[in-house]
Amino acid sequence: MRAARIVLVVVGVLVIAFGAYVMVTTVRPNRIWGLVTWLVAAVVLHDAILSPFVVAVGLLLRRTGRSLRAWALVVVQAVVVLGSVLALVVLPEIAAKHHGTKNDTVLPFDYAARLLLVEGVLAVVVVAVLVVAAVRTRRRPGAVGPGPVTRSGTTG
């Protein structure tokens, strides 16, 4: 286990060093601070907004997990994570489109509408999974198999 950690740390340091080398050799010096700002903002958005949101939704789902089957809980959690990451990736494109570009072919689509469409599809998937889970639970109250998820995350 110790050897694996050392290998992972060494590989991580090498990847960071390679990324720094590529940044310094390919990005003009007057653009580096903008790139660094963008990278720091991405970390802050992830750690201050996305992660707490996903954790909070996960905790709420675990509380309702007593009445949900494990497979439904997993699907809903996966959709929440997917939708959150998708929004985090697309929001900068929406902002850039709003501010305008010198070349219209750089951001050719209506990213806000597309994001809303995909998030709507994800919401429909969640509703469908919850309906199917509710119907299956009512039809088979004494069915054999994994039960609802308990607080510890196991089925019972």
N, C-alpha and C positions, 0 to 999 in steps of 0.2 A: 504494500500500500504506500509506503514511504517513497519507494522508487517511482511509482506512478505519479505521485504528487510532484516530485522533483522534475520528472519529464514534462508534465503539464505546465509547470511554472516556466521552465526553460523554453518550451515551445511558445508560450504566451509572450514572454519577453522578446523572443526572436521575431514574432509576428508584429509586435508593437514597434520594434526597431526597424523592421522592413517598411512598415507603414509610414513611419517618420521619415525614413530615407526617401521613399517615393514622394511624399508630400514636399519635402525640401527641394527635390530635384525637378519636380514637374509643375509646382504651383509657383507663380510669381510672388516675390517677397511681399508686395503690397496687398496680396490676396490671402496670405496665410492667416492673419488675424481674423478675417471674416470666416474662414474655414474653421479655425479653432473655436470661435464664438458659436458657430453652428453646431459643432460637435459637443460642446459643453451644454448648449441648450437642449440637444437631443438627450443627453444623459439626465438633465434636470427634469425634462418632460417625462421621461421614462420612470425615474425614481420618485418624483413628487406627484405625478398625476396618474399615469397608467398603472403602475404597480399597486398603489393604495386602492384604486378603483377596483381592480381585478381581485385583490384580497378581500375587500369589503363585499363584493358580489359573491365571492366564494364562501365567505362566512354566512351570508344570508341564505345561500343555497344549501349549505350544510345544515342550517337550522330547519329548513323545509325538507331536508333530506330524509327525515323520518317518515314522510309520506310519499316520497319519490323513490322509484327504483334506481338502482345504481347506474344502469345504462342511460337513463334519462338525465340524471345528474351530470354524468360525464359529457353528454352531448351539449347540454346547456352551458356548462363551464367552457367547453371548447369553443362554442359560438361566441361567448363573451370575450374570451381571449382573442379570437380571430377578429372580431369586430373592433376591439380596442386597438390592436396593432394596425389594422387597416386604416382606421381613422388617424392614428399617429403618423402613418406614412403619407396619407393623402392630404392632410391639412396644410403642409407646406406648399404643395402644388396649388391648392385653392388660394392660398395667400399670394403666391407668386402670380397666378393668373389675375387676381384682383388688382395687383399693383401694375400689371402690364409688362410686356416684354418688347424688346426691339424687333424680334422676329416672331411672327404669328405662328410659325410652325413648331416652335419650341414647346408650347403648351396648347395643343390644338383642340382639346376636348373640354366639355363642361364637367369638371371634376366634382363639383359640389353635387350636381344632379346624379352623377354616377355613384358617388359615395352613398347618397341617400337611398338610391335604388338597391345597392348591395346590402346596406344595413337593413333595409326593409325586408329583403329576401331572408337575411339571417333571422330577423324577428319572426317571420312567418315559419321558419324552420323550428325555432324555439316553441312557438305556440303549437305547431303540429306535434312535436315530440311530447309536450306536456299533455295534450289532448289524448294522444295514443297511450301514454303512460297511465293517465287517469282511467281511460276506458279499460285497459288491460287489468288494472288493479281492481276495478269494480267487478269485472267478469269473473276473475279468478281469485277470490279472497283467500281461499285455503290452498292455493297452488304451492307446489314444492319448488324450491329454488331460492336464489338469494333474495333476502328480504330488503326492506328499506335500509338506507345507510344510517349508521348510528353516529353519535358525536365523534367517535374515535376514527371514523372513516371506513369502518368495516361493515360488512353486511350482516344482518342478524335475523 
